[in-house]
Amino acid sequence: MQKDERLKKYAENIVKNSVELKKGERVFIEGFSDSVKDLFNEIIVATTKAGAVPFWYFNDNAFIKSFVDNASEKQMEAFGKMHAEVMAKCDAYIAVRGYDDMFMMADIKPRQMQMYQKLFYTPVHFDIRVPKTRWVVMRYPNNTMAALSRMSTTAFEDFYFNACLLDYKKMGKAMLPLKKLMDKTDKVRLVAPGTDLSFSLKGLKAVICDGDRNLPDGEVYSAPVKNSINGVIQFNTDTVYEGEYFSNIRLEFKDGKIVKGTSTANNDKFQRLLNHDAGSRYMGEFAIGVNPYVTKPMLDILFDEKIAGSIHMAIGNSYDDETFNGNRSDIHWDLVLIQTPEWGGGEIWFDDRLIRKNGRFVLKELEGLNPEKLK
């Protein structure tokens, strides 16, 4: 299949399956960076053909940086309210993010970034978009992403479309037993090199992600009971947050609170993020990744958190759905631990029963989530 045909099919899948647009509905379509224009245009075409009403907004980290660097608190608040009004009128949200320069935001002053998170991102995205619209967020293959994944642009495009155009209905069916198991699980234990962490899922439900939130997709998520986490976890994938690079993040917990956290890169910034607000030393998400085509990290969380054989946990805000554990924060930062043999292995235990070892599900009812079954 040629690239143009894949783009058209991808856009149609997004409109029909990911956000399920209906005639007359309003959709907020946001594009980031020049590299996304081809797909951005196809999404506008598919949206219009579906009979929906698109509002499109072409953005770039350079534009955001120019505003955030120079805005007063009053300007930031007005900016947030203006975007919130548009988001509140929409039934769906589609974001295509290229991020040609993913480190563009790195040198924004902490106070300005805190204002942006508090007065724009939280009210627009956490308070409106996530709980009140049907939404999907995706990256788009470009030279920067290909370089980070250590692939040629052509090879990366093939990988990207394999991961994004897989049979998500099949994946969703295979996820059902895992969701049911997580729904009734109390005690979780994670074991890996440098990791021995325990927490509870009691009373919280799990959510299947099979192409209706992110593309690529492939995770089942819940949240830890807020005060239940004890032990230590050593994440083994590098990460970027607010345009800055972090590595080898290690967290120690006592009764749900991060009592010690370190990063071997940008540790001073990491400490500021941990102290950002009342919820930034607690966790808002626990998830298991299963996408069979995403097998190694590439410094992009929308891909890395879907890695087959991985888990991820998020510092900060908990989603406003059946997984809400009571934690509120301007931050929601996913951190990934890969448990395949190449990354040191590891185990997941539910109520003292081993469910996954070295990245492979060992319970019969979960075997359909192993990579060879999903391809």
C-alpha positions in Angstrom: 0.0 0.0 0.0 1.4 3.4 -1.0 1.8 6.2 1.5 -1.1 8.3 0.2 -3.4 5.2 0.4 -2.2 4.5 4.0 -2.8 8.2 5.0 -6.3 8.1 3.6 -7.1 4.8 5.4 -5.5 6.1 8.6 -7.6 9.3 8.5 -10.8 7.3 7.8 -10.1 4.9 10.7 -9.5 7.9 13.1 -12.8 9.5 12.1 -14.9 6.3 12.0 -13.4 4.2 14.7 -11.3 6.3 17.1 -13.7 9.2 17.7 -16.8 7.8 15.9 -17.8 11.1 14.5 -21.5 11.5 13.5 -23.2 13.9 11.2 -23.5 17.4 12.6 -21.0 16.9 15.5 -18.2 19.4 16.1 -14.6 18.3 16.2 -11.5 20.2 17.2 -8.6 19.2 15.0 -5.2 20.3 16.1 -1.9 19.9 14.2 1.6 20.4 15.4 4.5 21.1 13.1 4.9 21.3 9.3 5.6 17.5 9.0 2.0 16.6 9.8 0.3 18.6 7.1 -0.5 15.6 4.8 -2.3 13.6 7.5 -3.9 16.8 8.9 -5.4 17.5 5.5 -6.7 13.9 5.1 -8.4 14.1 8.5 -10.2 17.3 7.5 -11.3 15.6 4.3 -12.5 12.5 6.3 -14.2 14.6 8.9 -16.1 16.7 6.3 -17.2 13.6 4.3 -18.5 12.1 7.6 -20.8 15.1 7.9 -19.2 16.6 11.0 -18.2 20.2 11.4 -14.4 20.6 11.8 -12.6 23.4 13.6 -8.9 23.2 12.8 -6.1 24.8 14.6 -2.5 24.6 13.2 0.0 24.8 16.0 3.7 24.5 16.7 5.9 24.3 19.8 7.7 27.5 18.6 4.4 29.4 18.7 3.6 28.0 22.2 7.1 28.9 23.4 6.8 32.5 22.1 3.6 33.0 24.0 4.5 31.1 27.2 7.9 32.9 27.5 6.2 36.3 27.4 2.7 36.0 28.8 1.5 37.6 32.0 -0.7 35.6 34.4 -3.7 37.5 33.2 -2.9 36.8 29.5 -2.3 33.1 30.3 -5.7 32.9 32.1 -7.5 34.5 29.2 -5.7 32.3 26.7 -6.9 29.2 28.7 -10.5 30.5 28.9 -10.6 31.2 25.2 -9.4 27.6 24.3 -11.7 26.1 27.0 -14.7 27.8 25.4 -13.9 26.2 22.0 -13.2 22.8 23.5 -16.4 22.8 25.5 -18.4 23.3 22.3 -16.9 20.3 20.6 -17.9 16.6 20.7 -14.5 15.3 19.7 -10.8 16.2 19.6 -8.1 15.0 17.2 -4.5 15.9 17.7 -1.7 15.2 15.1 1.6 16.0 16.7 4.9 16.1 14.7 7.2 17.9 17.1 9.9 18.6 14.6 12.0 20.0 17.6 10.9 18.1 20.6 13.3 20.0 22.9 11.8 23.5 21.9 10.3 24.0 25.4 13.4 23.1 27.4 14.5 26.6 28.4 11.2 28.1 29.3 11.4 29.5 32.9 9.8 27.2 35.5 7.3 29.9 36.7 6.1 30.4 33.1 5.7 26.7 32.5 3.8 26.3 35.8 1.4 29.0 34.7 0.9 27.3 31.3 0.1 24.0 33.0 -2.2 25.5 35.6 -4.1 28.1 33.6 -4.1 26.5 30.1 -3.4 22.8 30.0 -5.3 21.6 33.1 -8.5 23.6 32.5 -8.6 22.9 28.7 -7.3 19.3 28.5 -7.6 17.6 31.9 -10.9 19.3 32.9 -12.7 19.4 29.5 -11.1 17.4 26.7 -10.3 14.2 28.6 -13.5 13.7 30.5 -16.0 15.4 28.2 -15.0 14.7 24.5 -14.2 11.6 22.5 -10.6 12.2 21.8 -7.5 10.7 20.1 -3.9 11.9 20.1 -1.2 10.7 17.7 2.3 11.4 16.5 3.2 11.5 12.9 6.3 10.0 11.3 9.0 12.6 10.5 12.8 12.7 10.3 13.2 13.6 14.0 11.2 10.6 15.1 13.0 8.3 12.7 16.4 9.5 14.1 15.3 8.9 17.7 14.2 5.4 16.7 17.5 4.8 14.9 15.7 3.9 11.6 15.7 5.3 8.2 12.6 7.5 7.4 11.2 4.8 5.1 11.7 2.0 7.6 10.2 4.2 10.3 7.1 5.0 8.2 6.6 1.2 7.7 6.9 0.6 11.4 4.5 3.5 12.2 1.7 2.4 9.9 2.1 -1.3 11.1 1.6 -0.1 14.7 -1.2 2.3 13.9 -3.2 0.2 11.4 -3.2 -3.1 13.1 -6.5 -4.8 13.9 -7.6 -2.9 17.0 -11.0 -4.7 17.2 -9.1 -8.0 17.5 -6.8 -6.4 20.1 -9.8 -5.1 22.0 -11.3 -8.6 22.3 -8.0 -10.0 23.5 -7.9 -7.3 26.2 -11.2 -8.2 27.8 -9.8 -11.0 30.0 -7.1 -8.6 31.3 -9.6 -5.9 32.0 -11.8 -8.4 33.9 -8.8 -9.6 35.9 -7.7 -6.1 36.8 -11.2 -5.1 37.8 -11.3 -7.8 40.5 -7.6 -7.5 41.6 -6.6 -6.1 44.9 -2.8 -6.5 45.3 -0.3 -5.8 42.5 3.4 -6.5 42.8 6.0 -5.5 40.2 9.4 -7.1 40.2 12.4 -6.2 38.0 16.0 -5.2 38.4 16.0 -2.4 40.9 12.2 -2.7 41.3 10.0 -4.3 44.0 6.8 -2.3 44.2 3.4 -3.2 45.7 0.1 -1.4 45.5 -3.7 -2.0 45.4 -6.2 -1.6 42.6 -9.2 -2.4 44.8 -12.4 -0.6 43.9 -11.0 0.9 40.7 -11.9 -0.3 37.2 -9.6 -0.9 34.2 -10.0 0.7 30.8 -9.2 -0.9 27.4 -7.3 1.3 25.0 -7.8 -0.2 21.5 -7.4 2.8 19.2 -9.9 5.2 20.7 -7.5 7.4 22.7 -4.0 7.2 21.2 -2.5 6.0 17.9 -0.6 3.8 18.1 -2.6 2.2 20.9 -2.4 -0.9 22.9 -2.7 -0.7 26.7 -5.1 -1.5 29.5 -4.9 1.0 32.3 -6.2 1.6 35.8 -4.8 3.5 38.8 -3.3 2.6 42.1 -5.3 3.3 45.2 -3.7 6.6 46.1 -2.1 5.8 49.4 -1.4 2.1 48.8 2.0 2.2 46.9 5.1 1.0 48.8 8.5 0.0 47.7 10.8 1.1 44.8 10.6 1.2 41.0 13.5 1.8 38.6 12.2 2.9 35.2 14.5 1.8 32.4 13.4 4.0 29.5 14.5 7.6 28.9 11.8 10.2 28.7 11.1 13.8 27.7 8.8 16.1 29.7 8.2 19.8 29.1 10.9 19.6 26.5 13.6 18.3 28.8 15.4 14.9 28.9 15.4 12.6 31.9 17.0 9.2 32.4 17.0 6.3 34.9 14.2 7.7 36.9 14.0 5.9 40.3 11.1 6.4 42.7 10.7 5.3 46.3 7.2 5.2 47.9 5.8 5.1 51.4 2.0 4.9 51.7 1.5 6.2 48.2 3.8 9.2 48.4 7.1 9.6 46.5 9.5 10.0 49.4 12.6 10.0 47.2 13.0 10.4 43.4 16.0 10.7 41.2 17.0 11.1 37.6 20.5 10.8 36.3 19.8 13.6 33.8 18.2 17.0 34.8 17.8 15.9 38.4 17.3 19.5 39.6 14.3 20.0 37.2 13.0 16.6 38.2 12.9 17.7 41.9 11.0 20.8 40.9 8.5 18.7 39.0 8.0 16.4 42.0 7.3 19.5 44.2 5.0 21.1 41.6 1.8 20.8 43.5 0.0 18.7 46.1 -0.6 15.8 43.7 2.8 15.6 42.0 4.3 13.2 44.6 1.5 10.7 44.0 0.6 8.4 41.1 -2.4 8.7 38.8 -2.1 5.7 36.5 -0.9 2.1 36.2 -1.0 0.4 32.8 0.2 -2.6 30.8 1.4 -2.2 27.3 0.8 -4.8 24.5 1.3 -3.4 21.0 3.2 -6.1 19.2 4.8 -3.7 16.7 6.2 -1.4 19.3 9.2 -3.2 20.7 11.8 -0.6 21.8 11.7 2.9 23.2 12.1 5.9 21.0 11.8 8.8 23.4 8.2 9.4 22.6 5.7 8.4 25.2 2.8 7.8 22.9 4.9 4.9 21.4 7.0 3.9 24.4 4.0 3.3 26.8 2.5 0.8 24.3 5.6 -1.4 24.1 4.8 -5.1 24.3 6.1 -6.4 27.5 6.1 -3.1 29.3 4.2 -1.4 32.2 3.9 2.3 32.8 2.9 4.5 35.7 2.1 8.2 35.7 3.2 10.7 38.2 0.4 13.1 39.0 -3.1 13.5 37.7 -5.6 10.6 37.6 -8.0 10.4 34.8 -11.6 11.5 35.4 -13.2 8.1 34.7 -13.7 4.8 36.4 -10.0 4.8 37.2 -10.0 8.0 39.2 -8.1 7.5 42.4 -8.6 11.0 43.8 -5.3 12.5 42.8 -5.3 15.9 41.2 -2.2 17.5 39.7 -1.3 19.8 36.7 1.2 17.0 35.8 0.4 13.7 34.2 3.8 12.1 33.3 4.0 8.5 32.1 7.2 6.6 32.9 7.9 3.2 31.3 9.5 0.0 32.6 10.2 -2.7 30.0 10.2 -6.2 31.4 11.4 -8.3 28.4 14.6 -10.3 28.7 16.6 -7.8 26.7 15.8 -5.2 29.3 16.5 -7.3 32.4 13.2 -9.2 32.6 10.6 -8.9 35.3 7.3 -10.1 36.7 3.8 -8.9 37.4 1.8 -10.5 40.2 -1.9 -10.0 40.8 -3.1 -11.2 44.2 -0.1 -13.4 44.6 -0.6 -15.0 41.2 2.0 -14.6 38.5 0.4 -13.1 35.3 3.3 -12.0 33.2 7.0 -13.1 33.3 9.7 -11.5 31.2 7.2 -9.7 29.1 5.0 -12.7 28.2 1.6 -13.4 29.7 1.6 -16.8 31.4 -2.1 -17.2 32.3 -4.1 -19.1 29.7 -6.8 -16.5 29.4 -4.2 -13.8 28.7 -2.1 -15.6 26.1 -4.0 -13.9 23.3 -2.2 -10.7 24.3 1.3 -12.1 23.5 2.8 -10.5 20.4 2.5 -13.4 18.0 -1.3 -13.6 18.7 -2.0 -9.9 18.0 -0.1 -9.6 14.7 
